[in-house]
Amino acid sequence: MTRFLTALLAAGLAISAAQAQTLRIGLREDPDILDPTLARTFVGRIVFASLCDKLFDINERLEIVPQLATRYVWDDAQTLTITLRPGVRFHDGETMDAQAVVYSLTRHLTMQGSFRRGEINAMTRAEVVDPLTVRIHLSAPFSPFLAQLTDRAGMIVSPKAAEAAGAQFGLRPVCAGPFRFVERVAQDRIVVDRFPDYWDAGQIHLQRIIYLPIPDDTVRFANLQAGALDLVQTLAATDVPAAQRNPRLRVSMSDELGYQGITFNIAHGPRSETPLGRDARVRRAFDLALDRETINQVVFGGQNTPTAQAVPPASPFHVRSLAVPKRDVARARALLREAGVRTPVRVVLTVPNNPELRQVAEVIQAMTAEAGFEVQINAMEFASSLQAAARGDFEAYLLAWSGRTDPDGNLWSFVHSRGPQNDGRYSNPEVDRLLDAARVESDVEKRVALYEQMYRHYLLEDQGRIYLWHRKNIVAHTARLSGFVPVPDGLIRVQGLRLSN
């Protein structure tokens, strides 16, 4: 904490008057690898918003809008033709064309360790029609496909740079975004500079952006108040009143698309061999020991929305019949007795190391103790906790997902037995069937009915995970910054941003 305050407040990272258009953004964590094929952190997506344009984007109304593409047409239910924007260059000077798009999509689909594979695995191949036209072939109709191209699966990388760097591409990414990569110092800063040949250069008014990972909410907010940061990607709910009272600051709040939940290790290596991993009744007891609304009030001042599913209430895909469970300690204890486990049931809860989530974990620890659990809190640096989860080195993991416009983006990769982010290795053939059927169905009501059936198995029978609440996107920035447009995905889009003196 002292290091950040001293370094930022005293030196201001050596930002001089000549560098007045340098924007300093405080991030909640340090991103993982800066390779859109391999990355999975939300804060990484914030950095990618300056580095890597996508085929499509979403706007504040959640409409899909062109970015590197200019138009698209479904030739039939399984064939998508995309027209590309002319005159686009990568940061290495290479042309962004149909061949680069085919290369990037194929990389997302086939690269070892890709987290995009589950998002676009309906694609069988992509082909070059002409330098500005790509045709994509799907194995079956796939309702979420276009929405998947509004995020990392739609980011196009320089084939020349990617081939030259190989597995090290994420150390120095080369894309076609408004800013180019300059340097990264782990746990300290990521620096990007304005790319003068950007296709939409008229919308870029900043010369440099410095992303600063500061996990401590108090330190991050203190640096914003002192002027050492210009924007913080997230503000603790308890700091909102103080920020709103400060005439030098502006606060933007919006509902996010994702959720906060607890992932259980059910079948991923030795650490799944626990009462929690082996028996759905134990997991259900853990859920019934929790009071979501109390957690929301105690830690977040009531800002969040308690939930029992992956999709927020504002979405047309929200399952209305799935109510938030009420706390029932007596029933939780009865389930543990039915399971025949010795109490207290010991559970190691892995938590990203920031003050809010540590406090959440402490409340969970106290609540579950009343039902017969003994929770040990394992606080880890965020990217390290993701790596631990990916290798099965956890029992229960308090993890958020920032969310996608299509519900498939909140479910398939995490729940399906082949999902690349199914860290707990949950598997149920009927759940797989229902998730796959929802991908093919285009009618909203029919898709909701499929998700309702899926939840019945996943949550009510198997208790594959716990959904806790939908968060608020709370961004705070200096009043000198103009042009910020809040979008429900929580990303900081740099187009139109200006800093006044």
Phi, psi and omega in degrees: 000312181299322181300316181294315181297316181294312184294319185277315185288320184282316186258337182058026182056031175059033177281119182260173178299328179291344180249038186297338180264030170265123180260127181252115185249125176271122179259153181285330177219171172275129180298161172278207186299139181269055174235115187299339178285325189255349187280155176214005181269149176294316180296330174297322178297328178295318178292318179301332180299337176263335186266319195232103172293159182244167175300319179223162175228178170241155177253187185294343177263011179065023175277142176281125184233152181293150171226272174284337172270158175248334178198168175211159175212137173274110179293322170204186187295345184236012183223120182243126177250127183243130174262132185263157178286130179283158172074020180266136179238148171282167182296340177269008178090351179287154181280135173274109183223188184299324179296321178293324178293315178299317178300313185292316179297319178295321177299314178301324186280326192243345185296138178302129179083007182296131172269359177268344185304314181293340181279330185233024186287359170284345179285128175266323177194159172236142183227153176275122174271312172205177186305336182241019181222130178238139175243129183246130181251132180251153179285338180199163173305141188215096187303320185279000194302311183297320178298327179296331182280001175270002179230210190299331178294341178261003178282135183251126181254159177290116179302321181298313181291320181294319179292320181292322184275332182060229182292347181267008184303322182294346177281337179208074186293146178231112182231205181232036181270180184288343179232149178251151181291137177246304181200160173219131172243114186306136179064012184231303183195156168232129184242132176229147180243152179304134178265109188295337181264018179299140186296334180242048188301333180296342179267359184251117185242000179259148178267328185209148172233133175243118177265126186239110177286118180227095186295331184280118182302320183295316180293318181299314180292321178299320179291326175293315180298324183278352180089007178278344170237151178259337182206141172243132185296329175211143180244136176300140182304325182289344180266354183300312181303318180295320179294321180292332178281343184277115183293345181270000183236159173230142181239135176238129180233137177209157177285136179274172182268348189252214187201162167250135182207183176238120177269134178258139173276105186260325184206030184248081174083185186301330184284356172275349183277065179227164174305323180295317182285328188273336192227119180298333179294325178291318178295321178295321177298320179300316180297314183292342177283349185263144173243100186298319183293323178295316176302315181300317181289315185292315187265325190243010178060026178078011184289329187270173182244108178304147185210169173228020182208174189276346188245131185290161185300331182288345182282142174294349181262006176292131180274106187294332184282350184268096185278154175291125182293142176273149179296134181214086184295322180298315179294324178299315179296322179296320179296321177295323177294318178299324181286346178071029182264152177278133178257152001286142176281118183277131181225128173266118181257112177279134186223131171303140191276076169226156190302318182298312183288329173297321178293319176303314181299323179292322177294317177300318179303315181290318181295312184290335178299326180293338182263352178114020177250154173235102185267128172256128183269126178245093181275127183229151169304140195301307182299324178294324179293324176296317179296320178297318179296319181297331179262007177081017183268063178195163173250311174220142189225117177278105191222142177255155172231128187289338171097159179228162182292325178264137184299335178303326180292342177263352190235304194302310185295338185258337189248321183296144182299337177259007182293130183292343178248022175277073189296329181275357180058039171297143180209126175211116184303325180289322175296317176302315182299316181292320177296318178295320179296323179293332178290329183275328184286136179255340179286128186298311183297321179291324177294318178300319179297323177293318178294324178299316177296319180300313180299326181302319178282311189293318184260309189283333179257312187263339185047058183295331174199177175243127170265131188252306181199161169261129186274168169263138166279115181239104180252134176235142181209164177297147177294344178287346181268128177237162176092001180286129179241114179287132177238142186302342178283353175080004181282152178262096179278133190269347179297129177087352182287136177223147171246125176271159180282000000 
